[in-house]
Amino acid sequence: AGLSDAIYRADADGQPLYPTISDVLSGNPHPLDWEAELPRVKAVVEEHLRAARVVYCPLSVGGHVDHVLTRFAVELSADERVLLIFYEDFPYALALDDLSRDPLVAGLLPSDFPLRESEIAQRIRAIGCYQSQMAALFGDPAHLPARTREYVQRVGGERYWIPIDFHRHDD
């Protein structure tokens, strides 16, 4: 789709828009991203929304700028026929004990989905594929399995957030 991760985006002089992981997780997309990247993300989202009835979207917990842009694009593009289900951005959500009062979940209700052991193990393997992010997210990569299991236990599996006022309209 021609989209690149935040760490690879640069300005016209080749300077990174997000020189540090703190910048990537700031929750504040660079002005150039609002101008150039958001329209690209929105175009991809709109292409996939045409036939969608349910869309899973990052809640943008943790402030990863790519997740912020994606959520913004989805919310701009989805109409009332589409049920938006927001997922907690793991492992970024690890740092939060209670999201219930966070502005990110205003107008949303939590819904927990239990995970089987095989699904938890699969999640751990999938997260392990992001080797470049292990140190920033878990300190020591050896902490990945335990931190993942702790989070799954704390939230009851996978936690989604669904709009309080969603009413399905069948055309």
Residue pairs with C-beta under 8 A, 6 or more apart in sequence:
1 40
1 44
2 40
3 37
3 40
3 41
3 44
5 66
6 17
6 18
6 24
6 33
6 64
6 65
6 66
7 16
7 18
7 24
9 16
9 17
9 18
9 30
9 32
9 33
9 37
10 16
10 17
11 17
11 32
17 23
17 30
17 32
17 33
18 24
18 26
18 30
18 65
21 136
23 65
24 64
24 65
24 66
25 62
25 63
25 64
25 65
25 92
26 63
26 65
27 60
27 63
27 65
27 68
28 63
28 65
28 68
29 37
29 38
29 65
29 68
29 69
30 65
33 65
33 69
37 69
38 69
38 72
38 73
41 69
41 70
41 73
42 73
42 76
42 77
44 73
45 70
45 73
45 74
45 77
46 77
48 55
49 55
49 74
49 77
49 78
49 82
52 82
53 81
53 82
53 83
54 82
54 83
54 85
55 74
55 78
55 82
55 83
55 84
55 85
56 85
56 86
56 87
56 160
57 70
57 71
57 74
57 75
57 84
57 85
57 86
57 87
58 64
58 67
58 70
58 71
58 86
58 87
58 89
59 67
59 71
59 86
59 87
59 88
59 89
59 93
59 99
59 104
59 105
59 161
60 67
60 68
60 70
60 71
60 89
60 104
61 67
61 88
61 89
61 92
61 93
61 96
61 99
61 102
61 104
62 89
62 92
62 93
62 95
63 92
64 89
64 92
67 89
67 92
71 86
74 84
75 84
78 84
80 167
80 169
81 168
81 169
81 171
83 162
83 163
83 166
83 168
84 162
84 163
84 166
85 160
85 161
85 162
86 105
86 108
86 160
86 161
86 162
87 158
87 159
87 160
87 161
88 99
88 155
88 158
88 159
88 160
88 161
90 123
90 127
90 148
90 151
91 127
91 137
91 138
91 147
91 148
91 151
92 137
93 99
93 151
94 137
94 147
94 151
96 102
99 105
99 110
99 161
100 110
105 161
107 163
107 164
107 165
108 161
108 162
108 163
108 164
109 161
109 162
109 163
109 164
110 159
110 160
110 161
111 159
111 160
111 161
111 162
112 155
112 156
112 157
112 158
112 159
112 160
113 156
113 157
113 158
113 159
113 160
114 156
114 157
115 123
115 152
115 157
115 158
120 148
120 149
120 152
123 148
123 152
124 144
124 145
124 148
127 144
127 148
128 134
128 141
128 144
130 137
131 141
134 141
134 144
135 141
138 144
138 147
152 158
